C-alpha cells in the first residue's frame, strides 16, 4: 500500500511524493492525515492526499521510502478545507502542496515538529456588546433581506458613509446569538486596524485581527483559538480565509473590488473566487460590499447569482 503525500514546506515534485505505508500504520493512515516522511537527508511533515495501490512505471518499489510515523495531533483538515484545497489546485493549476501550505502557519509546523506530544491550549473568549446594534430603516431592511434570503451570495452596493460597518456589526451580532463565527475580510492592514477598532469598541477587545503585522507565534495561537471555536469574530486580510473555522456563519468581504484580494505570488488565487466556492460547499452566506463593485459582480447581480442590496443614503460620517 502506498500514499501520495504533500510536504508542507517544499517539494521538488508538483504532484506530490509517493511513500510506502507499513502494515502497522496502514489501519491508521487516511487522506488528509499529518505524517512524517523522510525527505532528502532529513524528514518533513506532510499531508496524505490519496491512496495508491500500484506504482507507476517511473517508480521502483525498492526506491520508495516508508512513511516514518503518523503525527498525533488533535487536528485534521475539515471536509470543507479538503475540498477547497482540491478546487484551488485544479482551478488555478498549481501544485497541491503550495495550496496546502496556506492552511498551516509555519510556526505551527515548527511547534509540531519540536514537541513530542502537541497539545492545543485555546484561550477563552467572551463578547460583551455594550448595546444592541441600532440600524437605520434602510439598513434594517437590508439586514432582514439577507437573513431571510434563500440566496447565499449578496452584493452590498453602499456609498461612503452609508453605514456599511454598522450593518456588518449587526450581522456579527446575529451570528453571536447563533453561536457562530464571522469572518470579515479587509483588503489592507490599515483598514483592518480602523474597522477592527470600531468593532472592538462594540464587542470587546477579544476581536481577532489577522494581517502581516501579527507575529508568527501569535498567528499560531489564534489558529488554535479559531479551530477550537472559541474565537467568534475574525477580521483579516486574504490569508484569514484559510484558518480552520469550525462553525463559520458568514463571510463578509469589504471593498470587494480591491486588487489586493488577488494573490500575485505562488499560489496565485482570487480571494473572492475561493470565498464563493467556500460559500457553495459549506452553505455559508457571503456578502460582498463596495461603493465601486467590479463589473463581474454587477453582472452576477443582474443574473441573480448575487442578490443586490443598495445602501445609497448617508448614515453619518462619524458612524462609518
The 8 nearest C-alpha neighbors of each residue, nearest first, counted from 0:
[[1, 52, 20, 19, 51, 2, 50, 21],
 [2, 0, 19, 51, 20, 18, 50, 52],
 [3, 1, 50, 51, 18, 17, 49, 4],
 [2, 4, 17, 49, 16, 48, 15, 47],
 [5, 3, 47, 48, 46, 16, 15, 45],
 [4, 6, 15, 96, 45, 46, 7, 16],
 [7, 5, 45, 8, 44, 9, 10, 96],
 [8, 6, 45, 100, 44, 9, 5, 96],
 [9, 7, 6, 100, 10, 43, 44, 96],
 [8, 10, 6, 7, 11, 96, 97, 5],
 [9, 11, 12, 6, 8, 13, 15, 96],
 [10, 12, 13, 9, 15, 16, 14, 6],
 [11, 13, 10, 14, 15, 16, 94, 9],
 [14, 12, 94, 15, 11, 10, 95, 96],
 [15, 13, 12, 94, 16, 95, 5, 96],
 [14, 16, 5, 4, 12, 13, 3, 17],
 [15, 17, 3, 4, 5, 18, 12, 14],
 [16, 18, 3, 2, 4, 1, 15, 19],
 [19, 17, 64, 65, 2, 1, 63, 66],
 [18, 20, 1, 65, 64, 66, 0, 63],
 [21, 19, 1, 0, 25, 66, 65, 24],
 [22, 20, 24, 23, 25, 19, 65, 66],
 [21, 23, 25, 24, 20, 26, 0, 19],
 [24, 22, 21, 25, 26, 20, 27, 28],
 [25, 23, 21, 27, 22, 26, 20, 28],
 [24, 26, 22, 28, 27, 23, 20, 21],
 [27, 25, 24, 28, 23, 22, 29, 21],
 [26, 28, 25, 24, 29, 69, 23, 32],
 [29, 27, 25, 26, 24, 32, 30, 69],
 [30, 28, 32, 31, 27, 47, 50, 49],
 [29, 31, 48, 47, 32, 49, 28, 50],
 [32, 30, 47, 46, 48, 76, 33, 29],
 [33, 31, 47, 30, 46, 29, 75, 34],
 [32, 34, 46, 70, 45, 69, 31, 47],
 [35, 33, 69, 70, 45, 44, 68, 46],
 [34, 36, 44, 68, 67, 43, 45, 69],
 [37, 35, 66, 67, 42, 43, 38, 44],
 [38, 36, 42, 41, 43, 39, 67, 35],
 [39, 37, 42, 41, 40, 43, 36, 6],
 [38, 40, 41, 37, 42, 43, 36, 10],
 [41, 39, 38, 42, 37, 43, 36, 64],
 [42, 40, 38, 39, 37, 43, 36, 35],
 [43, 41, 37, 38, 36, 35, 44, 40],
 [44, 42, 36, 35, 38, 45, 6, 37],
 [43, 45, 35, 34, 6, 7, 36, 33],
 [46, 44, 6, 5, 7, 34, 33, 4],
 [45, 47, 33, 5, 4, 31, 32, 34],
 [48, 46, 4, 31, 30, 32, 3, 49],
 [47, 49, 30, 4, 3, 31, 46, 5],
 [50, 48, 3, 2, 30, 47, 51, 4],
 [49, 51, 2, 1, 3, 52, 48, 0],
 [52, 50, 1, 2, 53, 49, 0, 3],
 [51, 53, 0, 1, 50, 54, 2, 55],
 [54, 52, 51, 55, 1, 0, 56, 50],
 [55, 53, 58, 56, 52, 51, 60, 59],
 [54, 56, 57, 58, 53, 59, 51, 52],
 [55, 57, 58, 54, 59, 53, 60, 62],
 [56, 58, 55, 59, 54, 60, 62, 63],
 [59, 57, 56, 55, 54, 60, 63, 62],
 [60, 58, 62, 61, 63, 57, 56, 54],
 [61, 59, 63, 62, 58, 54, 64, 19],
 [60, 62, 59, 63, 64, 58, 19, 65],
 [63, 61, 59, 60, 64, 58, 18, 65],
 [64, 62, 60, 61, 18, 19, 59, 65],
 [65, 63, 18, 19, 62, 66, 37, 61],
 [66, 64, 19, 18, 20, 67, 63, 21],
 [65, 67, 36, 68, 20, 18, 19, 35],
 [68, 66, 36, 35, 65, 37, 69, 34],
 [69, 67, 35, 34, 66, 70, 36, 24],
 [68, 70, 34, 71, 33, 35, 67, 28],
 [71, 69, 34, 33, 72, 68, 35, 32],
 [70, 72, 69, 73, 116, 117, 33, 74],
 [71, 73, 74, 70, 117, 118, 116, 75],
 [74, 72, 71, 75, 118, 119, 117, 70],
 [75, 73, 72, 76, 71, 226, 32, 33],
 [74, 76, 77, 32, 31, 73, 33, 72],
 [75, 77, 80, 31, 81, 78, 74, 32],
 [78, 76, 80, 79, 81, 75, 243, 245],
 [77, 79, 81, 80, 82, 76, 83, 281],
 [80, 78, 82, 77, 81, 83, 281, 280],
 [81, 79, 83, 77, 82, 78, 76, 84],
 [82, 80, 78, 84, 83, 79, 77, 85],
 [81, 83, 85, 79, 84, 80, 86, 78],
 [82, 84, 86, 80, 85, 81, 87, 79],
 [85, 83, 81, 87, 82, 86, 98, 80],
 [84, 86, 82, 88, 83, 87, 89, 81],
 [87, 85, 83, 89, 84, 88, 90, 82],
 [88, 86, 90, 84, 89, 91, 85, 83],
 [89, 87, 93, 95, 85, 92, 86, 91],
 [88, 90, 92, 86, 87, 91, 85, 93],
 [91, 89, 87, 92, 86, 88, 93, 85],
 [90, 92, 87, 93, 88, 89, 268, 267],
 [93, 91, 89, 88, 90, 94, 87, 95],
 [92, 94, 88, 91, 95, 266, 89, 97],
 [95, 93, 13, 96, 97, 88, 14, 98],
 [94, 96, 98, 88, 97, 99, 93, 14],
 [95, 97, 99, 5, 98, 94, 100, 6],
 [98, 96, 95, 100, 94, 99, 266, 93],
 [97, 99, 95, 96, 100, 101, 84, 266],
 [100, 98, 96, 101, 97, 102, 95, 84],
 [99, 101, 98, 97, 102, 7, 103, 96],
 [102, 100, 99, 98, 103, 241, 97, 104],
 [101, 103, 241, 100, 99, 242, 104, 98],
 [104, 102, 100, 101, 105, 107, 108, 99],
 [105, 103, 107, 106, 219, 108, 102, 218],
 [106, 104, 108, 107, 103, 109, 215, 8],
 [105, 107, 109, 108, 104, 215, 216, 110],
 [108, 106, 110, 104, 105, 109, 219, 111],
 [107, 109, 111, 105, 110, 106, 112, 104],
 [108, 110, 106, 112, 107, 111, 113, 105],
 [109, 111, 107, 113, 108, 112, 114, 106],
 [110, 112, 108, 114, 109, 113, 117, 107],
 [111, 113, 109, 110, 114, 108, 115, 44],
 [114, 112, 110, 111, 109, 115, 117, 108],
 [113, 115, 116, 111, 117, 112, 110, 109],
 [116, 114, 117, 113, 112, 111, 71, 70],
 [117, 115, 114, 118, 71, 72, 111, 70],
 [116, 118, 114, 111, 72, 115, 119, 71],
 [119, 117, 116, 120, 72, 73, 114, 111],
 [118, 120, 121, 223, 117, 73, 72, 220],
 [119, 121, 118, 122, 223, 224, 220, 227],
 [122, 120, 224, 223, 119, 227, 123, 220],
 [121, 123, 224, 124, 120, 229, 230, 220],
 [122, 124, 229, 121, 125, 230, 224, 205],
 [125, 123, 229, 230, 122, 205, 126, 231],
 [124, 126, 127, 123, 205, 203, 229, 230],
 [127, 125, 202, 203, 128, 124, 205, 206],
 [126, 128, 202, 203, 129, 125, 201, 130],
 [129, 127, 202, 201, 130, 126, 203, 131],
 [130, 128, 201, 127, 131, 202, 200, 203],
 [131, 129, 128, 132, 201, 133, 127, 202],
 [130, 132, 133, 128, 129, 172, 169, 201],
 [131, 133, 169, 130, 134, 168, 165, 172],
 [134, 132, 131, 135, 169, 165, 130, 139],
 [135, 133, 139, 138, 136, 132, 165, 166],
 [134, 136, 138, 137, 139, 133, 314, 140],
 [135, 137, 139, 138, 140, 134, 141, 133],
 [138, 136, 140, 139, 135, 141, 310, 134],
 [137, 139, 135, 141, 140, 134, 136, 142],
 [140, 138, 142, 136, 137, 141, 134, 135],
 [139, 141, 137, 143, 138, 142, 136, 144],
 [142, 140, 144, 138, 139, 143, 145, 137],
 [141, 143, 139, 145, 144, 140, 138, 146],
 [142, 144, 146, 140, 141, 145, 147, 139],
 [145, 143, 141, 147, 146, 142, 148, 140],
 [144, 146, 142, 148, 143, 147, 141, 153],
 [147, 145, 143, 144, 148, 142, 141, 170],
 [146, 148, 144, 145, 143, 149, 142, 150],
 [149, 147, 150, 145, 144, 146, 151, 143],
 [148, 150, 151, 147, 145, 146, 152, 144],
 [149, 151, 148, 152, 306, 305, 153, 304],
 [150, 152, 284, 285, 149, 283, 153, 278],
 [153, 151, 285, 305, 150, 284, 286, 306],
 [152, 154, 306, 286, 305, 307, 287, 285],
 [153, 155, 287, 307, 288, 286, 305, 306],
 [156, 154, 288, 308, 157, 287, 309, 307],
 [157, 155, 309, 289, 290, 308, 310, 288],
 [158, 156, 310, 290, 311, 309, 155, 289],
 [157, 159, 290, 161, 311, 160, 310, 156],
 [158, 160, 161, 157, 290, 313, 319, 162],
 [161, 159, 319, 316, 313, 162, 314, 315],
 [162, 160, 313, 314, 158, 159, 312, 163],
 [161, 163, 319, 165, 314, 164, 160, 166],
 [162, 164, 166, 165, 161, 167, 157, 319],
 [165, 163, 167, 166, 162, 319, 168, 194],
 [164, 166, 162, 168, 163, 167, 169, 319],
 [165, 167, 169, 163, 164, 168, 170, 138],
 [168, 166, 164, 170, 165, 169, 171, 163],
 [169, 167, 171, 165, 166, 170, 172, 164],
 [168, 170, 172, 166, 171, 167, 132, 173],
 [169, 171, 173, 167, 172, 168, 166, 174],
 [172, 170, 168, 174, 173, 169, 181, 167],
 [171, 173, 169, 175, 170, 174, 168, 176],
 [174, 172, 170, 176, 171, 175, 169, 177],
 [175, 173, 177, 179, 171, 176, 172, 178],
 [176, 174, 178, 172, 177, 173, 179, 171],
 [175, 177, 173, 174, 178, 172, 179, 171],
 [176, 178, 174, 175, 179, 173, 248, 172],
 [179, 177, 175, 176, 174, 180, 231, 246],
 [180, 178, 174, 248, 246, 177, 175, 247],
 [179, 181, 231, 247, 248, 246, 232, 174],
 [182, 180, 249, 232, 248, 247, 231, 171],
 [181, 183, 250, 233, 234, 251, 184, 249],
 [184, 182, 251, 234, 252, 250, 233, 235],
 [183, 185, 252, 235, 236, 234, 251, 253],
 [184, 186, 236, 253, 235, 191, 187, 190],
 [185, 187, 236, 259, 260, 257, 184, 254],
 [188, 186, 190, 189, 185, 191, 236, 259],
 [189, 187, 191, 190, 210, 192, 236, 186],
 [190, 188, 192, 191, 187, 193, 194, 186],
 [191, 189, 193, 192, 187, 188, 194, 185],
 [192, 190, 188, 189, 195, 194, 193, 185],
 [191, 193, 195, 189, 190, 194, 196, 188],
 [194, 192, 190, 195, 196, 191, 189, 197],
 [193, 195, 197, 196, 191, 192, 190, 198],
 [196, 194, 192, 198, 193, 197, 191, 199],
 [197, 195, 199, 193, 194, 198, 192, 200],
 [196, 198, 194, 200, 195, 199, 193, 201],
 [197, 199, 201, 195, 200, 196, 202, 194],
 [200, 198, 203, 196, 202, 201, 204, 197],
 [201, 199, 197, 198, 203, 202, 196, 204],
 [200, 202, 198, 128, 199, 129, 203, 197],
 [203, 201, 128, 199, 126, 127, 200, 198],
 [204, 202, 199, 205, 126, 200, 201, 127],
 [203, 205, 199, 206, 202, 200, 126, 207],
 [206, 204, 203, 207, 124, 126, 125, 199],
 [205, 207, 232, 204, 199, 233, 208, 203],
 [208, 206, 233, 234, 205, 232, 209, 230],
 [209, 207, 234, 235, 233, 206, 210, 195],
 [210, 208, 235, 234, 239, 207, 213, 236],
 [209, 211, 212, 236, 235, 213, 188, 208],
 [210, 212, 213, 209, 188, 214, 236, 238],
 [211, 213, 210, 214, 188, 209, 215, 208],
 [214, 212, 211, 210, 209, 218, 217, 215],
 [215, 213, 217, 216, 218, 212, 211, 219],
 [214, 216, 218, 217, 106, 219, 213, 104],
 [217, 215, 219, 218, 214, 106, 220, 107],
 [216, 218, 220, 214, 219, 215, 221, 213],
 [219, 217, 221, 215, 216, 220, 222, 214],
 [218, 220, 222, 216, 217, 221, 107, 106],
 [221, 219, 217, 223, 222, 218, 224, 216],
 [220, 222, 224, 218, 223, 219, 225, 217],
 [221, 223, 219, 225, 220, 224, 218, 226],
 [224, 222, 226, 220, 221, 225, 121, 227],
 [225, 223, 121, 221, 227, 226, 222, 230],
 [226, 224, 230, 228, 222, 227, 223, 244],
 [225, 227, 243, 223, 228, 224, 244, 245],
 [228, 226, 224, 225, 229, 223, 121, 245],
 [227, 229, 225, 226, 230, 245, 224, 231],
 [228, 230, 227, 124, 224, 231, 123, 225],
 [231, 229, 225, 228, 224, 124, 232, 180],
 [230, 232, 180, 181, 229, 179, 233, 228],
 [233, 231, 181, 206, 180, 230, 207, 182],
 [232, 234, 207, 182, 208, 183, 181, 206],
 [235, 233, 183, 208, 184, 182, 207, 209],
 [236, 234, 209, 184, 239, 208, 210, 185],
 [235, 237, 185, 186, 184, 210, 238, 239],
 [236, 238, 239, 240, 260, 270, 184, 235],
 [239, 237, 240, 236, 241, 235, 101, 210],
 [240, 238, 235, 237, 241, 242, 236, 209],
 [239, 241, 238, 242, 237, 274, 182, 184],
 [242, 240, 102, 239, 238, 101, 243, 80],
 [241, 243, 239, 240, 244, 102, 222, 225],
 [244, 242, 226, 225, 245, 241, 222, 102],
 [245, 243, 226, 247, 225, 246, 242, 228],
 [246, 244, 228, 226, 247, 243, 227, 225],
 [245, 247, 179, 180, 244, 248, 228, 178],
 [248, 246, 180, 244, 249, 179, 181, 245],
 [247, 249, 179, 180, 181, 283, 246, 174],
 [248, 250, 284, 181, 283, 247, 285, 182],
 [249, 251, 285, 182, 183, 181, 286, 284],
 [252, 250, 183, 286, 184, 285, 182, 287],
 [253, 251, 184, 287, 255, 183, 288, 286],
 [252, 254, 288, 255, 185, 184, 287, 251],
 [255, 253, 289, 256, 288, 257, 252, 186],
 [254, 256, 253, 257, 287, 252, 288, 289],
 [255, 257, 293, 292, 254, 258, 291, 289],
 [258, 256, 259, 255, 254, 260, 186, 261],
 [257, 259, 260, 261, 256, 186, 255, 262],
 [260, 258, 261, 257, 186, 262, 187, 237],
 [259, 261, 258, 270, 237, 257, 186, 269],
 [262, 260, 269, 259, 258, 268, 270, 263],
 [263, 261, 267, 268, 264, 260, 269, 259],
 [262, 264, 267, 261, 265, 268, 266, 259],
 [265, 263, 267, 262, 266, 268, 261, 97],
 [266, 264, 267, 263, 97, 262, 93, 268],
 [265, 267, 264, 97, 98, 268, 93, 262],
 [268, 266, 265, 262, 263, 264, 91, 269],
 [267, 269, 262, 261, 270, 266, 91, 87],
 [268, 270, 261, 272, 271, 260, 273, 262],
 [271, 269, 273, 260, 272, 274, 237, 261],
 [270, 272, 274, 269, 273, 275, 260, 255],
 [271, 273, 275, 269, 274, 270, 276, 268],
 [272, 274, 276, 270, 275, 271, 277, 269],
 [275, 273, 277, 271, 276, 272, 270, 278],
 [276, 274, 278, 272, 273, 277, 271, 279],
 [275, 277, 273, 279, 278, 274, 280, 272],
 [278, 276, 274, 280, 275, 279, 281, 273],
 [277, 279, 283, 275, 282, 276, 281, 280],
 [278, 280, 276, 282, 277, 281, 275, 283],
 [281, 279, 277, 282, 278, 276, 79, 283],
 [280, 282, 283, 278, 277, 279, 79, 276],
 [283, 281, 278, 279, 280, 284, 151, 277],
 [282, 284, 278, 281, 249, 248, 285, 151],
 [285, 283, 151, 249, 152, 278, 250, 286],
 [286, 284, 250, 152, 251, 249, 151, 153],
 [285, 287, 153, 251, 154, 152, 252, 250],
 [288, 286, 252, 154, 255, 155, 153, 251],
 [289, 287, 155, 253, 254, 255, 154, 156],
 [290, 288, 254, 292, 291, 156, 255, 157],
 [289, 291, 158, 157, 156, 292, 159, 288],
 [290, 292, 289, 293, 256, 156, 254, 158],
 [293, 291, 289, 256, 290, 296, 294, 255],
 [292, 294, 296, 295, 256, 297, 291, 255],
 [293, 295, 297, 296, 298, 292, 299, 291],
 [296, 294, 298, 293, 297, 299, 292, 300],
 [295, 297, 299, 293, 298, 294, 300, 292],
 [298, 296, 300, 294, 299, 295, 301, 293],
 [297, 299, 295, 301, 300, 296, 294, 302],
 [300, 298, 302, 304, 296, 301, 297, 305],
 [299, 301, 305, 303, 297, 302, 298, 304],
 [300, 302, 298, 299, 303, 297, 304, 305],
 [301, 303, 299, 300, 304, 298, 305, 297],
 [304, 302, 300, 305, 301, 306, 299, 307],
 [303, 305, 299, 302, 300, 306, 152, 301],
 [306, 304, 300, 153, 152, 303, 299, 154],
 [305, 307, 153, 300, 303, 154, 152, 308],
 [306, 308, 154, 300, 153, 305, 155, 309],
 [309, 307, 155, 156, 154, 141, 310, 306],
 [310, 308, 156, 157, 311, 155, 307, 141],
 [311, 309, 157, 312, 156, 161, 158, 308],
 [310, 312, 158, 157, 309, 161, 313, 156],
 [311, 313, 161, 310, 314, 158, 160, 157],
 [312, 314, 161, 160, 315, 311, 162, 158],
 [315, 313, 161, 162, 160, 312, 316, 318],
 [314, 316, 318, 317, 313, 160, 319, 161],
 [315, 317, 160, 318, 319, 314, 313, 161],
 [316, 318, 315, 319, 160, 314, 162, 161],
 [319, 317, 315, 316, 162, 314, 160, 165],
 [318, 162, 160, 316, 317, 164, 315, 163]]
